[in-house]
Amino acid sequence: MQFDGLNLFEWVLLVLGVILFFVAVIGFFVQLKNKNNLTPILGFFIVSIIMIGYPSIQSFQLAGAEVTMLQATNDLHNDPGNSSARQTLQAAVKKLGNRSFSDPAVLTSLSSAQFALGNEQAAKDNLNKALQKDPTLASAQQLKAKIATLDKIEPLLAKVQSNPADAQAKADLAQTTNEAAQLKIANPGALQKLALAQKAVGDASGSAKTTAMLENINRKVAR
């Protein structure tokens, strides 16, 4: 949606700028008809263009940040150890995270980016907003399923650790970790839980692979 994400004062500037522009147009023709000096009217045109131009530029920059965020999220999911993609994504999320969006697709993209960075509560809040606006949005439903799968790990792991003889809990944990291992995960916290869960169900190779991925992320982030 055009101008989606603008702050209130930017909307006020835009609306007042449009009103002032039309007032200036009317004034221009009145002055022209009466053969009066047109110079004072030019000032109104300049001010109105500035008032309209500022939020328009902000909207353009937000659209660019959204594209950058989508690309960086995709890059990070394909290579969680990509520190450049992680930094780019952090900058994009910082720019967009304090904005108020109404487009469910944008909210879902922001949620996915936040979750990839480990900002889980913010991600869930934005995902809920997206689903409230469009419960059928495929990308939002897919992200919801992904987060739900990863959220199952911790309570199941705690159950297995407290009672190693609970075969059902162990089977449920194994199934969940298998499902989670098929997902593209860049969230360090989620990877850590997955590595512990894989170890708990006896998947030593899977746990080693996930741990190595996590260590790679931590090493590059620490540089």
N, C-alpha and C positions, 0 to 999 in steps of 0.2 A: 504493500500500500504506500503510495507516495506521501512523503512527510511523516510516515510512521516513526515513532521514537523521539519526536521533538519534545523538548521540555515546554512547560506552560508559558514561560516568558517568550519563547521562540514562536509559539503559536500566536500569542498576543501581538508580537512584532509583525508577523505575517499578515494577520487580519487587519491591523491598523494601517499597515503599509498599503494594502490593497484599497482600503477605504480612502486613504489619503491620495492615492494615485487617481482614483475616479473623481475625487473632489478637485484635484489639480486639473484634470482633463476638462471638467465642467468650467472651472475658472478660466482656463486657457481660451475656450471658445467665447466665454462672456467678455473677456478682455479684448479678444480679437474682434468681436462684433462691435464693441464700443470704441475700438481703435485706441485702447489704452496701452501703457507700457507692459510688455510681457515678461520683463526681467524678474519681478517678484515671484511669478508663477514657476519659473525654472527652479527656484530653491525648493519648492514643494515636490517637484518631480524628482529632484536629486535625493531628498530625504526619503521619499516613498520607495525609490529604487533600492536604497541602502537597507531600509526596513524589510523589504521583500527579499533582497539578495542574501542577507545574513542567514535566515533560517533555510533558504534554498541551498546555500553552500553547506550548511550543517547536514541537511538531508542527503546531499550528494556524498559527503564524507562518511555518513553512517552506512549508506549503501555500499561504499567501497570497503568499509570495515567488515560488513556482513560477508562479502565475497571472500575477503582475506581470512575471516574466521572459518568459513566452510572449507577452504582449501587447507588451512593449517590443521584443522580437526582431522581431515582425511589423511594428511601426511603423518600426523602423530599416531593415528590408529594403525597405519601401515608400518610405522617405525617408532614405537614408544620411546626409544632412546634418542630420537632426533631432537637435540637440545634447541636447535634453531627454530624448528616448528613449534616447540613448546613455548619458547619466548615470544614468538610471533603471536601465538594463540593467547597467551597471557595478556599481551598488549591489546589485542582486539577485544577480548572479554572485558578488560578494564574500561575500554572506551564505550562498550555497549551495555555493560552490566548495570549501570545506574540509570539507564533509559527505560521509559515505559513503552513497550510495544503492544500492539493489538493483533498483529498478524501471527496466527498460530504456527506458521511455518518458521518464521523468524524466532519465535519463542522456543520452538523445538531445537533449532540449530544452536541457539544460545545455551539451552539446557545440555545438549550433547557436548558442547565445548567445555562447559563448566564441569560436567561429570568427568570428562577426559583429564581435566586438570586436578581433579580430586575435590572440587567444591560441591560436594554431594547435596547439601541441603539447598543451596541456591539452585542447583540443577533440578531438584525435585519440585521446588516452588514454581519454576518457570515451566516445567513439564505439566504440572497441574493446571496452570493458566492456559496452556496450549490446548489441553484436552477439554477444558471447560468451554473454550471457544469453538473447538471442532473435535468432538469425541471420535470421529471416524478417520482422522488424519493418519495415514499409514506410517509415516516417519515417527510420529509421536507414539503410536501403539507399539512400534518396534523398539523404540527407546525405553518405553515403560516395561516391556517384557525383559529387556536386557538388564535393567536396573533391578527388577523383581528377582531375576535369577541370581544375580550377585548378592542381593540382600538376604537370600536364603542361606548363604554359606555360613555366616557367623553363628546364628542360633543352632544350626545343625552340627557345626564343629564343636560348639560348647557342649552339646548333648552327647556327642561321641566321646569327647575328652572326659566328661564327668562319669560316663558309663561305657567303657570300651567294649563291654559284652553285649551292648544293644545292637543286634544285627540289623534291625530295621532302620535305625538311625544311621548306621554306617552305610547301608545300601542307598538310603535317600541322599546322603552326603556324596557318595560316589557318583550317583546319577546327576546331581546338581553340578559337581565339579566337572564332569564330562561335558555337560551343556555349556558351562562357563568357559571351558577351554576352547570352545569353538567360536567364541565371541572375540571381536577386536577390542582389546582393553588397553588403555593408556593410563588409567587411574592407578597411581602407586598403591593407594590403600586397598583397592580391590585386588590388585595383583598379589599383595602380601597375604591377604585372606585366602586367595586361591592357592598359593604355594603351601600354606599351612594345611589347608583342607586336603590337597593332593597327597601330602606327606601322611596325613592321618588315615587315609584310605589305602595306603600302600603304593601309591603311584609315584615312585621315587624319581623316575625319569621326567615325568610331567612337572613334579615339584622342582627338580633341578633346573629345568628349562625356564619355568616361571621365575624362580629365584634369580637366575642369571639375567633375565630381562629386567627385573626390578633393580638389581645391582648396577646394571648398565645405565638405567635412568638416573639413579642416585649419584653415580660417579660423574655423569655428564652435567647434571644439575649443579653439583658441588663445584665445578670448575669456575 
